[in-house]
Amino acid sequence: MNVPTKVPPRPRTPHGHATVLGVHGAAGTTGWKAFYTRRELESATEAVEWATLPPGGVSGEHRHTRTEEIYLILDGTGEFFLNGTPHQVGPGTLALTSPGNTHGLRNTGATTLNWWVIETLTPHTQNCLEGSPLPERSPMPASIHDLRSTSRIDTNGTFDGPLAAVERHTLAQGQSLKVGRPGTEIAGFLNSGNATLSFAETTAAIDAPISFLVPDGSPAVLRADSDVELFTVELRTPAS
């Protein structure tokens, strides 16, 4: 029996993003766009999003209670506040924030500060939503990493939900990368350059900045049509 190939959602760009006033209690505005939400995702993921701050802008400090979240800085410079302590951040900085920790972000540069956001549900939250809550657990430590010095970060010890790893790839023009493996869906963000994304039954030309999804069971090949920088996030699906 042949299993039908899953049709991947179309790639999405930050174009046409919303402008939100007073995010997490901060003054000023934040640009925001949800690329994909839970109805399009196989994993226990709330959303794959993008956000931007103007120079001097702030995304207010707030405590996480039910989701695990990454902030991945794409462009610009700023201060990431983790449990009240500021950390200098720039392109390639990855912050992992687990429940029980607080975080916020300030743009300290002269240009916009853009970042990729992925929020996933913890097993505790998933069970609460299903009516079978697990016992509360002590907060797991949050952490900050530089993907330009360590290209792959596994989340063991920080997250226990579906988000398993974050990776940075750089491809020269003409190089290809296989994306996807059984038991995971992949969220991708092409941060610079242009490429061709090919699935079994469809092909799309993509130009940065743009986000895409590779469903579980529908691997893809990304071919660099110029030099590119690409970020991928592995999200475990229920079947895994």
C-alpha positions in Angstrom: 0.0 0.0 0.0 1.4 3.4 -1.0 1.4 6.1 1.7 0.4 9.5 0.2 3.2 12.1 0.1 2.4 14.9 2.5 2.1 18.3 0.9 4.3 20.8 2.7 2.9 24.2 3.5 4.2 27.0 1.3 7.3 28.9 2.4 6.5 32.2 4.1 8.4 35.5 4.4 8.3 38.4 7.0 6.6 40.6 4.3 3.4 42.1 5.5 4.1 41.5 9.2 1.9 43.0 11.9 3.0 45.9 14.2 2.3 45.2 17.8 2.2 47.9 20.6 3.5 47.2 24.1 4.8 43.6 23.7 5.1 41.9 27.1 4.5 45.3 28.8 7.3 47.2 27.1 6.8 50.7 25.5 7.0 51.0 21.8 6.3 48.6 18.9 7.5 45.2 17.8 7.0 43.7 14.3 5.7 40.2 14.4 4.5 37.4 12.1 3.4 33.8 12.7 4.8 31.7 9.8 3.1 28.4 11.0 0.8 27.6 13.9 -0.3 24.4 15.5 -2.9 23.5 12.9 -0.1 23.1 10.3 2.4 21.4 12.6 2.7 17.7 13.4 4.8 18.2 16.5 3.6 19.7 19.8 4.6 23.1 18.6 2.6 26.3 19.3 4.1 28.4 16.5 7.0 29.2 14.2 7.3 33.0 14.2 9.5 36.0 13.3 9.9 39.3 15.2 11.7 42.6 14.7 12.6 45.6 16.9 13.6 49.1 15.8 16.7 50.7 17.2 16.1 51.2 21.0 13.1 48.9 20.9 12.3 46.4 23.7 10.5 43.1 23.9 9.6 43.1 27.6 10.9 40.6 30.1 8.4 37.9 31.0 8.3 34.5 32.6 7.7 31.3 30.7 5.2 29.0 32.4 4.0 26.5 29.8 6.2 26.5 26.7 9.8 26.0 25.7 11.0 28.8 23.4 14.0 29.6 21.2 15.1 33.1 20.2 17.6 32.9 17.3 19.1 36.3 16.3 19.1 36.7 12.5 20.3 40.4 12.1 21.3 43.2 14.3 22.7 43.5 17.8 21.1 43.7 21.2 20.9 42.6 24.9 19.1 39.4 25.8 17.9 39.5 29.4 17.9 36.0 30.9 16.6 36.0 34.5 17.5 39.6 34.8 21.1 39.3 33.5 21.9 41.1 30.2 23.9 39.2 27.5 25.2 40.8 24.4 23.7 39.1 21.3 24.2 39.3 17.5 23.6 37.3 14.4 23.8 33.5 15.2 23.0 33.9 18.9 20.6 31.2 20.1 18.8 31.4 23.4 16.9 28.4 24.9 14.3 29.4 27.5 12.5 26.7 29.5 9.5 27.2 31.8 10.3 28.9 35.1 12.8 31.3 33.5 12.4 34.9 32.4 13.7 36.6 29.2 13.4 39.8 27.3 15.3 41.5 24.4 16.5 45.1 23.7 17.8 46.4 20.4 21.1 48.3 21.2 22.2 48.7 17.6 21.6 51.3 14.8 19.6 48.9 12.6 16.6 46.6 13.1 17.1 43.5 15.3 15.4 40.5 13.7 14.9 37.1 15.3 13.3 33.7 14.7 11.0 32.4 17.4 9.8 28.8 18.0 7.5 27.9 20.9 6.9 24.2 21.8 4.8 22.6 24.5 6.4 20.7 27.4 5.1 17.2 28.2 3.6 18.7 31.4 1.6 21.2 29.3 0.6 18.6 26.7 -0.8 16.3 29.5 -2.6 19.2 31.1 -4.3 20.0 27.8 -5.3 16.3 27.6 -6.7 16.3 31.1 -3.9 14.2 32.7 -1.5 16.6 34.3 2.0 15.4 35.3 3.5 16.5 38.6 5.3 19.9 38.5 9.0 19.8 38.0 11.8 22.1 39.0 12.8 24.6 36.3 15.4 23.4 33.9 18.3 25.8 33.2 18.0 28.2 30.3 21.1 28.7 28.1 22.6 30.9 25.4 24.8 29.7 22.5 26.7 31.1 19.5 25.8 29.1 16.4 28.6 30.7 14.5 31.1 29.0 16.7 29.2 25.8 17.4 27.0 25.1 14.5 24.7 22.5 16.1 23.1 22.7 19.5 21.2 19.8 21.0 18.6 20.7 23.7 19.1 17.8 26.1 19.2 19.1 29.6 17.4 22.3 28.7 14.2 21.2 26.9 12.1 18.0 27.3 9.5 18.8 24.7 9.6 18.2 20.9 12.4 20.7 20.0 15.5 18.5 19.8 18.2 20.5 18.0 19.0 23.7 16.2 21.6 23.9 13.5 23.3 26.5 11.3 24.4 25.6 7.7 26.4 27.6 5.3 26.4 26.4 1.7 28.4 27.6 -1.3 26.6 28.1 -4.6 25.9 24.8 -6.2 26.0 22.8 -2.9 23.0 20.8 -1.7 21.7 19.7 1.7 19.2 16.9 2.4 16.6 18.1 4.9 14.4 15.9 7.0 14.5 12.4 8.6 11.9 10.0 10.0 10.3 11.0 13.3 10.9 14.7 12.9 9.5 17.7 11.0 12.0 20.4 10.2 11.4 24.1 10.5 13.9 26.0 8.3 14.9 29.7 7.9 16.9 30.8 4.9 18.7 33.9 6.3 20.7 34.9 3.3 21.0 34.0 -0.4 18.6 32.1 -2.6 18.0 28.4 -3.1 15.8 25.8 -4.7 13.8 23.6 -2.3 12.7 20.3 -3.8 10.3 17.7 -2.5 9.2 14.5 -4.2 6.4 16.2 -6.1 7.1 19.9 -5.9 9.9 22.4 -6.2 10.1 26.0 -5.0 12.6 28.8 -5.6 13.1 30.6 -2.3 14.9 33.9 -1.6 16.0 35.0 1.9 14.6 35.9 4.3 12.1 33.1 4.2 10.8 30.2 6.4 9.7 26.7 5.3 8.5 23.4 6.8 9.6 19.9 5.9 7.0 17.4 7.1 7.8 14.1 8.7 8.0 11.5 6.0 8.5 14.1 3.1 12.3 14.8 3.0 13.5 17.6 0.8 16.8 18.7 -0.9 17.9 22.4 -0.7 20.2 23.4 -3.4 22.1 26.7 -3.0 21.7 29.0 -6.0 24.1 31.4 -4.3 26.1 31.3 -1.1 23.5 30.9 1.6 23.1 30.8 5.4 20.4 28.4 6.6 19.0 27.6 10.1 17.1 24.4 10.8 15.2 23.1 13.8 14.4 19.5 14.5 10.9 19.0 16.0 10.0 15.4 17.1 6.6 14.2 16.0 4.3 12.1 18.1 5.0 9.0 16.0 8.7 9.2 17.1 
